[in-house]
Amino acid sequence: MIVAIARDVRITGRVQGVFFRAWARGQAERLGVAGWVRNCADGSVEAHVEGEDGAVGKMIEMLRQGPSGARVEDLKIEAAEPEDLGRFEVRH
């Protein structure tokens, strides 16, 4: 049985207008994690990531790097309850 964990992540820096959300969806699909990503009014990006512990950890490391046009300054990570989403989506 795969134990699912979930994390809420707030990414700050130059993370909007650099295709961060589409990039994050691609990374999530490659790693097999579910969740969502959205832009926030304050210029940050918020993500919910859930799945197998190792895959969630890898996704968080990818979010720490960001796509080539981004400049990630900080990540705030909090434990969250899995939402049993089954896929990763870009929210607006």
Backbone hydrogen bonds, N-H to C=O, Kabsch-Sander energy under -0.5 kcal/mol:
donor,donor_aa,acceptor,acceptor_aa,energy
3,V,1,M,-0.5
4,A,2,I,-0.7
5,I,51,G,-2.9
6,A,80,A,-0.6
7,R,49,V,-2.6
8,D,78,E,-2.8
9,V,47,A,-3.2
10,R,76,K,-2.4
11,I,9,V,-0.5
11,I,45,V,-3.5
12,T,74,D,-2.5
14,R,71,R,-2.3
15,V,13,G,-1.4
15,V,43,G,-0.5
23,W,19,F,-2.2
24,A,20,F,-2.7
25,R,21,R,-2.2
26,G,22,A,-1.9
27,Q,23,W,-2.3
28,A,24,A,-2.7
29,E,25,R,-2.4
30,R,26,G,-2.0
31,L,27,Q,-2.1
32,G,28,A,-1.4
33,V,28,A,-2.1
34,A,50,E,-2.7
35,G,87,R,-2.7
36,W,48,H,-2.0
37,V,89,E,-1.7
38,R,46,E,-2.6
40,C,44,S,-2.6
43,G,40,C,-1.9
45,V,11,I,-2.4
46,E,38,R,-2.9
47,A,9,V,-2.9
48,H,36,W,-2.5
49,V,7,R,-2.7
50,E,34,A,-2.6
51,G,5,I,-2.2
53,D,3,V,-0.7
56,V,52,E,-2.6
57,G,53,D,-2.3
58,K,54,G,-2.1
59,M,55,A,-2.3
60,I,56,V,-2.3
61,E,57,G,-1.9
62,M,58,K,-2.1
63,L,59,M,-2.5
64,R,60,I,-1.8
65,Q,61,E,-1.1
66,G,62,M,-3.0
70,A,67,P,-1.6
71,R,14,R,-1.7
73,E,12,T,-3.1
74,D,12,T,-1.4
76,K,10,R,-2.2
77,I,75,L,-0.5
78,E,8,D,-2.5
80,A,6,A,-2.1
89,E,35,G,-1.9
91,R,37,V,-3.1
91,R,89,E,-0.6
